[in-house]
């Protein structure tokens, strides 16, 4: 019993760590590109205010189509959004790994519990898109 | 202030939010939302989007360490997620029915009471050794953890799964309705109703808040509330802070965690009441 729980713990910890490291790396790359492309964003050369990028009317990708276009153009902010999406999907992936681990351990009650949680999560993403 | 100054200063504040959030099982939105709106004058809708990112970052950053160190009760956390996710989805439908002002007052009062209940338990931190709770026994939600501060293995039994599930449903509902991470309700539900040790409650709440937040993050993304220039320093800073905070939790005593939690809860409770009474 203890041994089984330990294996699930290690699998879940690994998923979380990978997701976190990947998203930080992608976000850092995006930020780096953004500052490299826009000299005016850096204090030494520019007088550009951050308000222009953080107001309600600022354009930034918030659909999958516009995100795809921004990434193919190599825009820093598009790559940052990709990194943030990886971060958002990490808990969902963590639940999916939980389902697989409990199936593997032949723990039916917990398999059903985690499967229900995964179904609600995936459903909520579709509801958001509709 | 140029965008680079903004990114660097916000990242530093986010590190502090991550340390605090990971230590007491909250998402760090308590720090992020007021900082963004009052200090940087960012629109509240974008601040809430950043707060959701902060919740997920705290959760994943801290849980990676807590789960490996066996501080999290995985089975109890996953079991209770049934109620939080269901609550979050029903909350998304209720937003149109209930006025936000009423919710802020109600939630402020609930948090005021839970800070009192959590404070009252400050001398009674003995874990239970028997449980007659049929649900807890069927799903085997009991556990044990190694406490580095006390340098011993502490086994504990779980009770009160029915009130626990009810409170978790409310926590999910509230997080969808008000756009806040609901660790403030999850920790008291596990600590007071289910008698999990304080540190386990905090670590398990940390584990769960990411899933609750992910359930509404998709909506925030599509609505255009997740601004990359704000989200990037928040995500990176909070992740760094949460990873560091997770190392601290083991070493401090349960009593310290409890007192810091109560103090933060009182602040949130006042903040909520103020929003509801003087909007």
Interface residues (C-beta under 8 A of the other chain):
Chain A: X1 X5 X8 X9 X10 X12 X13 X16 X17 X19 X20 X23 X24 X27 X28 X30 X31 X34 X35 X38 X40 X41 X42 X43 X46 X47 X48 X49 X50 X51 X53 X54 X55 X56 X58 X60 X61 X62 X63 X77 X78 X80 X81 X83 X84 X85 X87 X88 X89 X90 X91 X92 X94 X95 X98 X109 X110 X113 X114 X116 X117 X120 X121 X123 X124 X125 X127 X128 X129
Chain B: X1 X2 X3 X4 X5 X6 X7 X40 X41 X42 X43 X45 X46 X53 X56 X57 X59 X60 X61 X63 X64 X65 X67 X68 X70 X72 X74 X75 X78 X79 X81 X82 X85 X86 X88 X89 X92 X138 X139 X140 X210 X211 X213 X214 X215 X216 X217 X218 X219 X221 X222 X223 X224 X225 X226 X227 X228 X229 X230 X231 X232 X235 X236 X239
